[in-house]
Amino acid sequence: MAKQTKEERQNNKALMRFKDNTQFEKLKLFMEEDSRLEALSAAMIDPAYSKIPFPLLCKKFGIKLQELQTLYTDGMRHLALLELSNGLPEISLDVIEDARSKEIVCPRCDGLKQLTVVSYEEGEEFKEERECPVCDGEGKVRQIGDKHARDLIFESMKLTGGKGPMVAIQQNFNSNQADDRVEGLLKMTQQITMGERNEQGEG
Protein backbone atom coordinates (compact mmCIF):
# COMPACT_ATOMS: atom_id res chain seq x y z
CA MET A 1 0.00 0.00 0.00
CA ALA A 2 1.47 3.35 -1.08
CA LYS A 3 2.40 5.78 1.65
CA GLN A 4 -0.02 8.68 1.96
CA THR A 5 1.15 12.19 1.30
CA LYS A 6 0.63 14.96 3.85
CA GLU A 7 -2.17 16.40 1.70
CA GLU A 8 -3.93 13.03 1.53
CA ARG A 9 -3.70 12.59 5.30
CA GLN A 10 -5.16 16.04 5.87
CA ASN A 11 -7.96 15.36 3.40
CA ASN A 12 -8.77 12.03 5.08
CA LYS A 13 -8.94 13.72 8.49
CA ALA A 14 -11.26 16.35 7.05
CA LEU A 15 -13.51 13.67 5.56
CA MET A 16 -13.71 11.83 8.89
CA ARG A 17 -14.50 15.11 10.66
CA PHE A 18 -17.25 15.73 8.11
CA LYS A 19 -18.72 12.25 8.65
CA ASP A 20 -18.64 12.55 12.45
CA ASN A 21 -20.30 15.96 12.53
CA THR A 22 -23.13 15.58 10.03
CA GLN A 23 -26.61 14.14 10.46
CA PHE A 24 -26.52 11.09 8.23
CA GLU A 25 -30.28 10.84 7.66
CA LYS A 26 -30.39 14.39 6.33
CA LEU A 27 -27.22 13.87 4.29
CA LYS A 28 -28.73 10.72 2.81
CA LEU A 29 -31.83 12.70 1.81
CA PHE A 30 -29.72 15.25 -0.04
CA MET A 31 -27.80 12.49 -1.86
CA GLU A 32 -30.85 10.70 -3.25
CA GLU A 33 -31.03 12.38 -6.65
CA ASP A 34 -27.41 11.74 -7.65
CA SER A 35 -26.53 8.14 -8.51
CA ARG A 36 -22.91 8.46 -7.38
CA LEU A 37 -23.81 10.07 -4.08
CA GLU A 38 -26.69 7.66 -3.51
CA ALA A 39 -24.32 4.74 -4.06
CA LEU A 40 -21.98 6.17 -1.43
CA SER A 41 -24.80 6.63 1.09
CA ALA A 42 -25.89 3.02 0.52
CA ALA A 43 -22.34 1.78 1.01
CA MET A 44 -22.07 3.68 4.31
CA ILE A 45 -24.74 1.38 5.82
CA ASP A 46 -23.87 -1.78 3.86
CA PRO A 47 -22.23 -4.44 6.10
CA ALA A 48 -20.06 -5.44 3.13
CA TYR A 49 -18.33 -2.06 3.34
CA SER A 50 -18.32 -1.77 7.13
CA LYS A 51 -14.55 -2.25 7.43
CA ILE A 52 -13.69 0.30 4.74
CA PRO A 53 -12.88 3.76 6.16
CA PHE A 54 -15.09 6.59 5.01
CA PRO A 55 -12.28 8.39 3.11
CA LEU A 56 -11.61 5.22 1.07
CA LEU A 57 -15.31 4.85 0.32
CA CYS A 58 -15.38 8.41 -0.99
CA LYS A 59 -12.36 7.68 -3.16
CA LYS A 60 -13.94 4.46 -4.42
CA PHE A 61 -17.08 6.28 -5.59
CA GLY A 62 -15.20 9.36 -6.82
CA ILE A 63 -16.68 11.75 -4.26
CA LYS A 64 -14.69 14.74 -3.02
CA LEU A 65 -15.00 16.51 0.32
CA GLN A 66 -15.87 19.82 -1.34
CA GLU A 67 -18.79 18.18 -3.13
CA LEU A 68 -20.14 16.67 0.10
CA GLN A 69 -19.64 19.88 2.04
CA THR A 70 -21.44 21.97 -0.57
CA LEU A 71 -24.30 19.49 -0.78
CA TYR A 72 -24.76 19.30 2.98
CA THR A 73 -24.42 23.04 3.60
CA ASP A 74 -26.90 23.99 0.88
CA GLY A 75 -29.29 21.23 1.95
CA MET A 76 -29.25 22.32 5.60
CA ARG A 77 -29.69 25.94 4.53
CA HIS A 78 -32.77 24.85 2.60
CA LEU A 79 -34.21 23.11 5.69
CA ALA A 80 -33.42 26.16 7.82
CA LEU A 81 -35.28 28.42 5.39
CA LEU A 82 -38.28 26.12 5.56
CA GLU A 83 -38.24 26.37 9.37
CA LEU A 84 -38.03 30.15 9.09
CA SER A 85 -40.93 30.14 6.65
CA ASN A 86 -43.04 28.01 9.01
CA GLY A 87 -42.36 30.37 11.92
CA LEU A 88 -42.81 33.57 9.93
CA PRO A 89 -46.60 34.01 10.46
CA GLU A 90 -46.29 33.81 14.25
CA ILE A 91 -43.25 36.09 14.33
CA SER A 92 -45.07 38.54 12.05
CA LEU A 93 -47.85 38.84 14.63
CA ASP A 94 -45.24 39.65 17.28
CA VAL A 95 -43.72 42.33 15.03
CA ILE A 96 -47.16 43.84 14.41
CA GLU A 97 -47.83 43.94 18.15
CA ASP A 98 -44.44 45.57 18.79
CA ALA A 99 -45.20 48.20 16.14
CA ARG A 100 -48.52 49.23 17.72
CA SER A 101 -48.74 52.34 19.89
CA LYS A 102 -50.03 51.64 23.39
CA GLU A 103 -50.90 53.31 26.65
CA ILE A 104 -48.43 53.00 29.50
CA VAL A 105 -48.30 54.31 33.05
CA CYS A 106 -47.22 57.93 33.08
CA PRO A 107 -43.51 58.01 33.91
CA ARG A 108 -43.84 61.42 35.59
CA CYS A 109 -46.54 60.66 38.19
CA ASP A 110 -46.29 56.84 38.16
CA GLY A 111 -50.01 56.68 37.34
CA LEU A 112 -51.07 58.66 40.43
CA LYS A 113 -52.44 61.46 38.22
CA GLN A 114 -51.17 64.16 40.57
CA LEU A 115 -47.85 65.53 41.71
CA THR A 116 -46.94 66.83 45.12
CA VAL A 117 -45.24 70.19 44.79
CA VAL A 118 -43.20 71.34 47.76
CA SER A 119 -42.44 75.02 48.29
CA TYR A 120 -40.87 77.02 51.10
CA GLU A 121 -41.93 80.42 52.34
CA GLU A 122 -40.26 82.16 55.26
CA GLY A 123 -38.71 78.87 56.27
CA GLU A 124 -42.02 77.04 56.32
CA GLU A 125 -42.76 74.08 54.08
CA PHE A 126 -45.91 74.00 51.99
CA LYS A 127 -47.22 71.03 49.99
CA GLU A 128 -49.65 71.32 47.13
CA GLU A 129 -51.23 68.64 44.98
CA ARG A 130 -51.24 69.53 41.28
CA GLU A 131 -52.48 67.72 38.21
CA CYS A 132 -49.65 65.93 36.38
CA PRO A 133 -48.71 68.11 33.38
CA VAL A 134 -47.48 65.11 31.36
CA CYS A 135 -50.62 62.96 31.38
CA ASP A 136 -53.08 65.79 32.17
CA GLY A 137 -54.33 63.88 35.19
CA GLU A 138 -55.07 60.70 33.24
CA GLY A 139 -52.33 58.58 34.79
CA LYS A 140 -51.42 57.12 31.39
CA VAL A 141 -49.62 58.33 28.29
CA ARG A 142 -49.42 57.08 24.73
CA GLN A 143 -46.18 55.35 23.79
CA ILE A 144 -45.30 55.12 20.10
CA GLY A 145 -44.65 51.60 18.78
CA ASP A 146 -41.16 50.24 18.23
CA LYS A 147 -39.51 52.10 15.35
CA HIS A 148 -37.59 49.08 14.02
CA ALA A 149 -40.76 46.97 13.97
CA ARG A 150 -42.58 49.73 12.08
CA ASP A 151 -39.78 50.10 9.56
CA LEU A 152 -39.80 46.35 8.96
CA ILE A 153 -43.55 46.31 8.33
CA PHE A 154 -43.42 49.30 5.98
CA GLU A 155 -40.53 47.78 4.01
CA SER A 156 -42.28 44.40 3.83
CA MET A 157 -45.42 46.03 2.45
CA LYS A 158 -43.29 48.16 0.07
CA LEU A 159 -44.61 51.37 1.59
CA THR A 160 -41.10 52.76 1.90
CA GLY A 161 -37.87 52.37 -0.04
CA GLY A 162 -36.54 48.90 0.69
CA LYS A 163 -32.93 48.32 1.64
CA GLY A 164 -32.76 44.97 -0.11
CA PRO A 165 -34.48 41.58 -0.21
CA MET A 166 -35.93 40.32 3.07
CA VAL A 167 -34.25 36.97 2.51
CA ALA A 168 -30.99 36.57 0.62
CA ILE A 169 -29.99 33.10 -0.49
CA GLN A 170 -26.39 32.42 -1.35
CA GLN A 171 -25.89 29.29 -3.44
CA ASN A 172 -22.46 27.72 -3.56
CA PHE A 173 -22.31 24.91 -6.08
CA ASN A 174 -19.41 23.05 -7.61
CA SER A 175 -19.36 24.33 -11.19
CA ASN A 176 -18.77 20.85 -12.58
CA GLN A 177 -21.02 18.84 -10.27
CA ALA A 178 -23.97 21.04 -9.27
CA ASP A 179 -26.69 19.23 -7.39
CA ASP A 180 -29.83 19.99 -9.41
CA ARG A 181 -32.20 18.74 -6.73
CA VAL A 182 -30.85 20.91 -3.92
CA GLU A 183 -30.66 23.89 -6.26
CA GLY A 184 -34.31 23.35 -7.13
CA LEU A 185 -35.28 23.09 -3.47
CA LEU A 186 -33.46 26.30 -2.66
CA LYS A 187 -35.22 28.12 -5.51
CA MET A 188 -38.55 26.77 -4.27
CA THR A 189 -37.81 28.03 -0.76
CA GLN A 190 -36.86 31.44 -2.14
CA GLN A 191 -40.20 31.60 -3.93
CA ILE A 192 -42.04 30.72 -0.70
CA THR A 193 -40.24 33.26 1.46
CA MET A 194 -40.37 36.04 -1.14
CA GLY A 195 -44.11 35.59 -1.69
CA GLU A 196 -43.98 34.41 -5.30
CA ARG A 197 -46.48 31.92 -6.66
CA ASN A 198 -45.58 28.46 -7.81
CA GLU A 199 -46.64 26.87 -11.06
CA GLN A 200 -49.93 25.61 -9.56
CA GLY A 201 -50.89 29.15 -8.55
CA GLU A 202 -50.62 28.57 -4.81
CA GLY A 203 -49.27 31.37 -2.65
Number of C-alpha atoms within 10 A of each C-alpha: 3 4 7 10 9 9 9 12 13 12 15 20 13 14 22 15 11 16 15 10 9 13 12 14 10 13 21 17 13 22 24 15 14 14 10 14 22 18 13 22 21 13 18 19 10 11 9 9 13 12 8 12 13 19 20 13 17 21 13 10 14 11 16 13 17 12 16 19 16 17 24 23 14 23 23 17 18 22 15 13 19 19 11 13 17 12 11 13 11 10 13 14 11 12 17 15 15 17 19 14 12 13 11 13 17 21 12 17 20 14 17 15 21 21 17 13 10 10 11 9 7 5 7 7 9 11 11 10 11 12 16 20 13 16 19 13 17 17 21 21 17 12 13 12 15 15 12 12 18 17 15 18 17 14 17 15 10 10 10 12 9 14 7 8 10 11 10 10 14 9 14 12 18 12 7 7 9 14 20 12 16 22 18 12 16 22 14 17 21 19 14 17 17 15 10 14 12 11 7 6 7 8 10
